[in-house]
């Protein structure tokens, strides 16, 4: 059997998922969500809001995070900011102290206990109706909170997520992450319209405080507290919404090592939670799109992504090996540099690569790029995406399988890694 | 029906349509390739017949013919490249590929004979290479390397006339050629100016099998 044929089912699944997202994007609920206007700052019914910033050794970024929160358009008397220092060992306390005199800001220091404990500690300090969380390496647009508030459309909506992108990407990895995050904007926006969200990300997700307190607050959850809370809310029958224009920027790991560490944490968090405590949601009709489509497809993606990567490596390696072998002993100027007969073939339609594998792969890539373009447009994220798209095209297919494979290995070996 | 189920069904239909379109596009491109090859072969048949006719008309002075088989050889090379690519796409068992290979092999043999005839009549010394390969799995592990090395030599030394044949192709004329040249089923089989040798190790080794004057960088008289 042609080894390329192994990829057909996975390419079909990828195309199906992209089609599903694009059809859902055009459906009425998603259109209505896009048409929703941000809440008005003049609206007297705006709820009280507390934003908790859990910090652990964030001396370089926390001040910028807090300043962006203080610049939020929201009635000051209804907005409090709670900075929780989770036992930092660097200059984070001093960086926080700058804001001690601000009436909107509360600062609390506790022994290190993990991000979820910092989030719970902050939550315990407020009686606001809505509580949100923002990682201390993230920044928000001034209009973001009013956008988020427009997402609490009914009492059944327990949480609203924002639209994340990378803050001033400055290298290939961060450009790649930026495109990926913007891809995520489309995904989150459309899946929210069918209540298919399975994570309420650390950067700028908001909850009805009474609900998360009633559910017992955040848990360690294999270092996936944001994912676990979303699944718990889903299981309890609540809706998770998304505000696609609530722009929040995160820094994104600058190096491959740090990126892999972060993504292995996310991926193992997903696999351990969904494959463990929340296994009953997978394939369960009661949980609609989440149970029947989103979670099963996500699990499939991890397996199929790895297999596709290994298959591509095998095919590429086999082709490279054959190319090297048949060229051995032939002068390099002919074998490896362009010459007339090879060039004439390059620009001839006859030699256009046109296998099913390649064309289905191209269709899948076009689908991904379309979703990134939609995400940028819907969220009105500023800046050029050209570098992001290029970086995504060049690097993502090689890097993402690395963290998936390492995650699978960690789970198989029962290995747990530190946060950083 | 829940919205996500309806959307999933629509997505399934769209995915089916995309896959169907891609399958159709692949098939369409392959059909176009075959049609392209057919057109080239038809043109070459006419050119070959024209050349034959010119030889017949100038039976007493064939060397004065303005016609030359060199152009045909160049077109044959291009046709061979296209045919090899198409064979790679459609598989060597494909009936259309087999038929095109039969036509191509006939054209090659005809061009080879014309070259030999000109050489005899006009005191020219072209270097002809008959290259026999096998597509049977495991029968010729070095054929790809030998084919590439011969392509290099042909592109580097325009005087070389390289004719490649699938040894197992079912074609009467090819069987006759194999019989006349006494080619054994050992691959790759390379016949240089009528002298057969077997196997391929390196380019340097292959070059040693050529007459000393054959691999000159300038175009030989016979071209």
Interface residues (C-beta under 8 A of the other chain):
Chain A: X12 X15 X16 X17 X19 X20 X22 X23 X24 X27 X29 X194 X196 X288 X289 X292 X293 X322 X325 X326 X327 X328 X329 X330 X331 X334 X335 X339 X340 X341 X345 X350 X351 X352 X354 X355 X356 X359 X360 X363
Chain B: X2 X3 X4 X5 X7 X8 X10 X11 X12 X14 X15 X18 X19 X22 X23 X25 X26 X29 X30 X33 X36 X81 X82 X85 X89 X144 X145 X147 X148 X149 X151 X152 X155 X156 X202 X203 X204
